[in-house]
């Protein structure tokens, strides 16, 4: 049996039409949808309670985060239905100090000029506001998975944070969040002193892989999610070696 999900076979990921198809995949794959629900709860819980203003989601795409953050401004780089605004994350069309937060799921590693984004986000987010992202992370286990079992580029040895811009959804370096916030942490702190790394929580060693993600068939039925979560929680002491993802929270300093 072909492991590629039939809905995405021959799909052009950079086509605006891919949004509708990927949204259907998330809704139909119960196991994958429950992962998204868990991650969305994580994003929502990380928002500051003592800061006012709008919350912007970058790369809303096929997701459904508005169910968890009702006043969310959804955005995408492509003209797709059901988003509030089309924008490029490197050039944000918002006034200075107007946002409470920027949230994103699997978007940071698709930004070819990530320094531009970090500067723009600092301009738009109020002091005390945050960037919250859930991104691929680099561990002993995930290095094998991302290098051999994942379709996106993965270059943890990359010397530069930047990479050639290509298709807005297909060009990437899945190792970029780990490079910026772990490997090059001192460089990040020196270049962006107005961003404080509040939290890096590593998690999800197997669940996303078992779900098949957006491109593969699910390897586990939806009712297996609870058991998978229990097993993953038992692996917490070894998460630094096993995690495939991280929740990263950056706070805008005064």
Buried (B, 14 or more C-beta within 10 A) or exposed (E): EEEBBEBBEEBEBBEBEBBEBBBEBBEEBBBBBBBBBBBBEBBBEBBBEEBEBBBBBBBBBBBBBBEBBEEBBBBBBBEBEBBBEEBBBBEBEBEEBBBBBBBBBBBBBBBBBBBBBBBBBBBBBBEBBBBBBBBBBBBEBBBEBBBEEBBBBBBBEBEEBBBEEEEBBBBBBBBBBBBBBBBBEEEBEEBBEBBEBBEBBBBBBBBBBBBBBBBBBBEBEBEBBEEBBEEBEEBEEEBEEBBBBBBBBBBBEE
